[in-house]
Amino acid sequence: MSATPDQLPVGRLLTVAQAAERLNTSERYPRRLIEERRITFVRIGRHIRIPETALDDLIVSGLVEPVRLKTGRAA
């Protein structure tokens, strides 16, 4: 079954090296994400490409919000 144009990833396709550079990691990390199917990727022949939007989603999913500490005296 082929993907329709609406289902295709939007945006720029990055090489594994470019994805690693964007994540500030070694190439091994994005390759592991691909192997474990934890990130969307595109296979073009023998070449692997990662949609830039998939990296954005990965970064957002790992975002940790700061905790606001209460100020004042302890009871």
N, C-alpha and C positions, 0 to 999 in steps of 0.2 A: 504494500500500500504506500503510495507516494504522499508526501506532505503537500498540502495546498499552500499557495503563497501566504495566506493568512497565518499559517502555522510555522512558517520559517522564522528563524531567529532574525531579529532586526539589529542593525548596527554593524560595526566593524568586526571582522573575524581576526583574532590574534593567534600567532604561533604559540607553542608552549613556552618558548623562551621569552616572548613578549609578555605573556600572562605571568610568568614567574617574576619578571622585572616589575610589573605593575603591583604584584603582591609583596614585593621585596623578599622573595624566597628563592630557594634553588629550583631548578627545573624539575627536580624529583617530586616536589609537593603537588604541582598541577597534574603531573603524570599519575600520581597516586589518586588524586581526586577523580581523574578520568577512569582509571582502572577499577575503582570502587563505585563508579557510576554516581558520584556525589555532585557532579557538575555537568551541565549540558555541554556537549561538544559536537562538532561536525567532522565527519570523515570524508575527505575528498581523495579517493584513491588510497594511497598509503599515507597521506598527509592528515594530520589532526589540526583542527582549528577550534578555538574557544571563542564564542561570541562575547563581545565586551559586556553585553547585558547580563550574561551569566556570571561574570566576575563581580559586577555591581550587586547582583542578588546575593552572591556568596558573602560579600563584604557587609551588606545590610543585615543578613541573617546572623552574623557574628557580632553585631553591634551591641555593646553593653552600656546601658545608660548609667550615669553617676547616681549615687545614693546621696540624698540630702540628709545630713545629720541634724537632729534637733539641737538647738542651742538653749542654754538656760541651765538652771540648777537641777540636779537629780533629786528625786523625791525621797 
